[in-house]
Amino acid sequence: MQWTSVLAIYFLFWVVCAFGLLPFGVKTHDELGMDKVPGQADSAPANFRPRIVVLRATVLAAILTVLYVANFIYGWVGIETFDISRLFRD
């Protein structure tokens, strides 16, 4: 596998992880007991920290990319693993 392919896979994992991790650890003003600005939505985050999201997404994407590349090299899980037609054979 070429390094550009690994980089593209890492980027895809990173984007999915970043969007998946966005809601974790974020609290609203009501949950923190803070005052809201007039016109502010009730669901607006009060403690959004993008650096934490980026750091978590970077680490998780690196782990997932290593697992994906290792599976590509060693072939632990292949298409035959998900072959359900074997369940219906005599």
C-alpha positions as CSV (number, residue, x, y, z in Angstrom):
1,M,0.0,0.0,0.0
2,Q,1.4,3.4,-1.0
3,W,1.9,6.1,1.6
4,T,-0.6,8.4,-0.2
5,S,-3.3,5.7,0.2
6,V,-2.6,5.5,3.9
7,L,-2.7,9.3,4.2
8,A,-6.1,9.4,2.4
9,I,-7.5,6.6,4.6
10,Y,-6.2,8.5,7.7
11,F,-7.9,11.7,6.5
12,L,-11.2,9.9,6.0
13,F,-11.0,8.3,9.4
14,W,-10.1,11.6,10.9
15,V,-13.1,13.4,9.5
16,V,-15.5,10.6,10.6
17,C,-14.0,10.6,14.1
18,A,-14.1,14.4,14.4
19,F,-17.8,14.5,13.6
20,G,-18.5,11.5,15.7
21,L,-16.7,13.0,18.7
22,L,-18.3,16.5,18.5
23,P,-21.2,15.9,21.0
24,F,-19.1,14.2,23.7
25,G,-18.1,16.4,26.7
26,V,-20.2,19.4,25.6
27,K,-22.7,20.8,28.0
28,T,-25.4,23.5,27.6
29,H,-25.7,26.7,29.7
30,D,-28.5,25.1,31.6
31,E,-26.4,22.1,32.6
32,L,-23.6,24.4,33.8
33,G,-25.9,26.8,35.6
34,M,-24.7,29.8,33.4
35,D,-26.8,32.7,32.1
36,K,-27.7,32.6,28.4
37,V,-27.4,35.5,26.0
38,P,-30.8,36.8,24.8
39,G,-31.8,35.0,21.6
40,Q,-29.4,32.1,22.3
41,A,-30.7,28.6,21.5
42,D,-31.3,26.3,24.5
43,S,-29.1,23.7,22.9
44,A,-26.1,26.0,22.3
45,P,-22.9,24.6,23.8
46,A,-21.3,26.5,26.7
47,N,-18.0,24.8,26.9
48,F,-17.1,23.8,23.3
49,R,-13.3,23.1,23.1
50,P,-12.2,22.4,19.5
51,R,-8.6,21.6,20.5
52,I,-9.8,18.6,22.6
53,V,-12.0,17.4,19.7
54,V,-9.1,17.7,17.3
55,L,-6.7,15.9,19.7
56,R,-9.2,13.0,20.3
57,A,-10.0,12.7,16.6
58,T,-6.3,12.6,15.7
59,V,-5.5,9.8,18.2
60,L,-8.6,7.8,17.4
61,A,-8.0,8.1,13.6
62,A,-4.3,7.1,14.0
63,I,-5.4,3.9,15.9
64,L,-8.0,3.1,13.3
65,T,-5.7,3.7,10.4
66,V,-3.0,1.4,12.0
67,L,-5.6,-1.3,12.5
68,Y,-6.9,-0.9,8.9
69,V,-3.4,-1.1,7.3
70,A,-2.5,-4.0,9.5
71,N,-5.6,-5.8,8.4
72,F,-4.8,-5.0,4.8
73,I,-1.3,-6.5,5.2
74,Y,-2.1,-9.5,7.3
75,G,-5.6,-10.2,6.0
76,W,-7.3,-10.9,9.4
77,V,-10.8,-10.0,8.2
78,G,-11.7,-10.4,4.5
79,I,-14.8,-10.5,2.4
80,E,-15.2,-14.2,3.1
81,T,-15.7,-13.4,6.8
82,F,-19.0,-11.7,5.9
83,D,-20.2,-14.4,3.5
84,I,-23.7,-15.2,4.8
85,S,-24.5,-17.7,1.9
86,R,-22.7,-20.4,3.9
87,L,-25.5,-20.2,6.4
88,F,-28.0,-21.4,3.8
89,R,-26.1,-24.3,2.4
90,D,-26.9,-27.9,3.1
